Amino acid sequence: MMNTIFPTFLFAYLVTTSWAYYGTKAQTDPSCPAFFTSFGDSCYRFFGEVLPWGEAEAHCRQYFSPVGTQGHLVSIHSDAENAFIYELWRSSKIVPSSVSGSYNRFDSVWTGLNDISVEGNYQWSDNSPVRYKMWAGQEPNGSNEKDDCIHMMDIHGQGIPGAWNDIDCGHNGGLPFICKLKMTKY
């Protein structure tokens, strides 16, 4: 029994007590739904289930904050938030990126950024303004006209941890994802 409970408590402790880059502390907030972690004015949750981008967005929309805002795939608006998202995801990973291949479920996670409607016109799925971007070198490259969805990467030896790339929205059956609930209205 202890062997199954301890890892769960250890994970919760590490996420809620870890300091994200730039000194902003992640914390459990009683106003966040169960299993969500607060940062700034939002609540976040990592889902390890591998889904295509559209299904991941639909999954996030099933959640609502106490102020009535609907969940979406994560939108990122600062270096500090990007670092927090990266640490939340990284602390949840099962296999290190040095063991895995290119753009798979162990080294990538969906964000809400996409250019599905108009090629090159990036939008967050929560309709918040796009003012911050953390593209990996040479990205977005649009090497495939289906590269409409953005994922955060942690690929060993290939750029900055937490950098973004555009890929096909159904990439290899999908990726894990992070949902975000705003605790204030936009």
Backbone hydrogen bonds in HBPLUS format (Angstrom, degrees):
<---DONOR---> <-ACCEPTOR-->    atom                        ^
c    i                          cat <-CA-CA->   ^        H-A-AA   ^      H-
h    n   atom  resd res      DA  || num        DHA   H-A  angle D-A-AA Bond
n    s   type  num  typ     dist DA aas  dist angle  dist       angle   num
A0004-THR N   A0001-MET O   3.17 MM   3  5.60 145.0  2.30 108.2 117.0     1
A0005-ILE N   A0001-MET O   3.19 MM   4  6.44 153.3  2.26 151.7 159.6     2
A0006-PHE N   A0002-MET O   3.00 MM   4  5.74 168.3  2.01 147.7 151.6     3
A0009-PHE N   A0005-ILE O   3.11 MM   4  6.44 163.1  2.14 159.6 164.5     4
A0010-LEU N   A0006-PHE O   2.81 MM   4  5.97 160.7  1.84 159.6 166.0     5
A0011-PHE N   A0007-PRO O   2.94 MM   4  6.06 162.8  1.97 146.0 149.9     6
A0012-ALA N   A0008-THR O   3.08 MM   4  6.31 168.9  2.09 150.0 153.0     7
A0013-TYR N   A0009-PHE O   2.87 MM   4  6.03 158.8  1.91 148.8 155.1     8
A0014-LEU N   A0010-LEU O   2.90 MM   4  6.11 165.3  1.93 154.4 158.0     9
A0015-VAL N   A0011-PHE O   2.97 MM   4  6.18 166.8  1.99 159.7 162.5    10
A0016-THR N   A0012-ALA O   3.00 MM   4  6.04 165.8  2.02 148.6 153.2    11
A0017-THR N   A0013-TYR O   2.94 MM   4  5.88 135.2  2.14 146.7 156.8    12
A0018-SER N   A0014-LEU O   3.01 MM   4  5.57 124.5  2.33 136.7 145.3    13
A0020-ALA N   A0024-THR O   3.23 MM   4  5.59 151.7  2.32 146.1 145.5    14
A0027-GLN N   A0038-SER O   3.33 MM  11  5.49 171.2  2.34 146.2 148.2    15
A0038-SER N   A0027-GLN O   2.91 MM  11  5.49 146.9  2.02 164.3 167.6    16
A0032-CYS N   A0029-ASP O   2.89 MM   3  5.40 160.4  1.92 118.7 125.2    17
A0036-PHE N   A0033-PRO O   3.12 MM   3  5.65 155.2  2.19 139.7 139.3    18
A0037-THR N   A0044-TYR O   2.76 MM   7  5.15 158.3  1.80 145.9 151.4    19
A0044-TYR N   A0037-THR O   2.76 MM   7  5.15 153.2  1.83 137.1 145.5    20
A0039-PHE N   A0042-SER O   2.98 MM   3  5.65 155.0  2.04 155.4 157.6    21
A0042-SER N   A0039-PHE O   3.14 MM   3  5.65 157.6  2.20 129.1 136.0    22
A0183-MET N   A0041-ASP O   2.75 MM 142  5.43 163.4  1.78 158.1 155.1    23
A0043-CYS N   A0181-LEU O   2.79 MM 138  5.03 152.5  1.86 143.6 153.2    24
A0181-LEU N   A0043-CYS O   2.78 MM 138  5.03 157.7  1.83 150.3 156.1    25
A0045-ARG N   A0179-CYS O   3.05 MM 134  5.34 148.6  2.15 142.9 147.1    26
A0179-CYS N   A0045-ARG O   2.90 MM 134  5.34 157.7  1.95 156.2 155.8    27
A0047-PHE N   A0177-PHE O   2.78 MM 130  5.40 165.5  1.80 173.8 171.3    28
A0177-PHE N   A0047-PHE O   3.05 MM 130  5.40 161.5  2.09 152.3 157.9    29
A0051-LEU N   A0175-LEU O   3.11 MM 124  5.43 166.3  2.13 129.4 125.3    30
A0175-LEU N   A0051-LEU O   2.97 MM 124  5.43 144.2  2.10 138.9 128.5    31
A0056-ALA N   A0052-PRO O   2.95 MM   4  6.18 154.3  2.01 157.5 166.0    32
A0053-TRP N   A0169-CYS O   2.81 MM 116  5.10 165.0  1.83 162.2 162.6    33
A0057-GLU N   A0053-TRP O   2.93 MM   4  6.23 159.5  1.98 156.8 162.0    34
A0058-ALA N   A0054-GLY O   3.01 MM   4  6.23 157.6  2.06 141.7 148.1    35
A0059-HIS N   A0055-GLU O   2.89 MM   4  6.10 149.8  1.98 142.7 150.9    36
A0060-CYS N   A0056-ALA O   3.02 MM   4  6.35 158.8  2.06 150.7 155.5    37
A0061-ARG N   A0057-GLU O   3.06 MM   4  6.33 145.8  2.18 146.7 156.1    38
A0062-GLN N   A0059-HIS O   3.15 MM   3  5.60 162.3  2.18 112.1 117.6    39
A0063-TYR N   A0060-CYS O   3.15 MM   3  5.90 171.1  2.16 123.2 125.6    40
A0071-GLY N   A0063-TYR O   2.78 MM   8  5.14 151.3  1.86 157.7 151.2    41
A0065-SER N   A0069-THR O   2.89 MM   4  5.33 160.6  1.93 151.6 157.8    42
A0068-GLY N   A0065-SER O   2.91 MM   3  5.17 161.7  1.94 113.7 118.3    43
A0072-HIS N   A0180-LYS O   3.20 MM 108  5.61 150.7  2.29 144.4 152.7    44
A0180-LYS N   A0072-HIS O   2.82 MM 108  5.61 156.7  1.87 165.1 173.1    45
A0074-VAL N   A0178-ILE O   2.91 MM 104  5.69 144.0  2.04 161.6 155.7    46
A0112-GLY N   A0074-VAL O   2.78 MM  38  5.17 159.0  1.82 152.6 145.2    47
A0082-ASN N   A0078-SER O   2.94 MM   4  6.14 160.4  1.98 148.9 154.8    48
A0083-ALA N   A0079-ASP O   2.87 MM   4  6.07 159.6  1.91 151.6 157.0    49
A0084-PHE N   A0080-ALA O   2.92 MM   4  6.15 154.3  1.99 144.3 151.8    50
A0085-ILE N   A0081-GLU O   2.89 MM   4  6.11 167.0  1.91 154.7 157.4    51
A0086-TYR N   A0082-ASN O   2.92 MM   4  6.11 162.1  1.95 148.7 154.1    52
A0087-GLU N   A0083-ALA O   2.94 MM   4  6.16 161.3  1.98 148.9 153.6    53
A0088-LEU N   A0084-PHE O   2.83 MM   4  6.07 158.7  1.88 155.4 161.7    54
A0089-TRP N   A0085-ILE O   2.94 MM   4  6.10 168.3  1.95 154.3 157.2    55
A0090-ARG N   A0086-TYR O   2.72 MM   4  5.82 168.3  1.74 153.5 157.7    56
A0091-SER N   A0087-GLU O   2.94 MM   4  5.87 157.0  2.00 142.2 147.5    57
A0092-SER N   A0089-TRP O   2.84 MM   3  5.15 149.7  1.93 109.7 119.9    58
A0093-LYS N   A0090-ARG O   3.27 MM   3  5.25 157.0  2.33 101.7 108.3    59
A0099-VAL N   A0096-PRO O   3.01 MM   3  5.72 162.9  2.04 121.1 126.6    60
A0100-SER N   A0097-SER O   3.19 MM   3  5.12 135.6  2.40  96.8 108.6    61
A0107-ASP N   A0104-ASN O   3.09 MM   3  5.68 149.8  2.19 116.8 124.7    62
A0154-ASP N   A0107-ASP O   2.98 MM  47  5.03 138.5  2.15 148.1 144.2    63
A0109-VAL N   A0152-MET O   3.06 MM  43  5.34 145.1  2.18 143.1 151.9    64
A0152-MET N   A0109-VAL O   2.81 MM  43  5.34 160.1  1.85 161.9 161.2    65
A0110-TRP N   A0176-PRO O   2.95 MM  66  6.37 166.5  1.97 152.4 150.9    66
A0111-THR N   A0150-ILE O   3.02 MM  39  5.84 156.1  2.08 160.6 153.5    67
A0125-SER N   A0112-GLY O   3.00 MM  13  5.00 130.0  2.25 113.2 127.6    68
A0150-ILE N   A0113-LEU O   3.06 MM  37  5.44 150.3  2.15 164.3 155.1    69
A0114-ASN N   A0123-GLN O   2.95 MM   9  5.51 144.9  2.08 143.9 154.8    70
A0123-GLN N   A0114-ASN O   2.78 MM   9  5.51 155.9  1.84 157.2 164.1    71
A0115-ASP N   A0148-ASP O   2.87 MM  33  5.00 152.5  1.94 138.2 146.2    72
A0121-ASN N   A0118-VAL O   2.95 MM   3  5.40 165.3  1.98 137.2 140.0    73
A0127-ASN N   A0124-TRP O   2.97 MM   3  5.19 161.5  2.01 114.8 118.1    74
A0164-TRP N   A0134-MET O   2.75 MM  30  5.72 148.7  1.84 143.0 149.1    75
A0136-ALA N   A0164-TRP O   2.85 MM  28  5.35 157.0  1.91 151.8 144.9    76
A0139-GLU N   A0136-ALA O   3.04 MM   3  5.45 141.2  2.20 144.4 140.8    77
A0147-ASP N   A0144-ASN O   2.79 MM   3  5.37 168.0  1.80 128.6 130.5    78
A0148-ASP N   A0146-LYS O   2.78 MM   2  5.55 126.0  2.07 114.9  98.2    79
A0149-CYS N   A0167-ILE O   3.10 MM  18  5.57 165.5  2.12 167.9 166.9    80
A0167-ILE N   A0149-CYS O   2.85 MM  18  5.57 165.3  1.87 163.7 167.0    81
A0151-HIS N   A0165-ASN O   2.98 MM  14  5.62 158.6  2.02 159.4 165.3    82
A0165-ASN N   A0151-HIS O   3.05 MM  14  5.62 146.0  2.17 152.7 163.1    83
A0153-MET N   A0163-ALA O   2.82 MM  10  5.61 158.1  1.86 165.9 173.5    84
A0162-GLY N   A0153-MET O   2.88 MM   9  5.37 160.7  1.91 171.7 176.4    85
A0158-GLN N   A0155-ILE O   2.94 MM   3  5.43 162.2  1.98 143.9 140.5    86
A0163-ALA N   A0160-ILE O   3.02 MM   3  5.48 145.6  2.14 146.2 141.5    87
A0171-HIS N   A0168-ASP O   3.04 MM   3  5.05 160.4  2.08 118.2 117.6    88
A0173-GLY N   A0170-GLY O   2.93 MM   3  5.48 144.1  2.06 154.7 144.0    89
A0174-GLY N   A0171-HIS O   2.64 MM   3  5.16 163.3  1.67 132.3 135.1    90
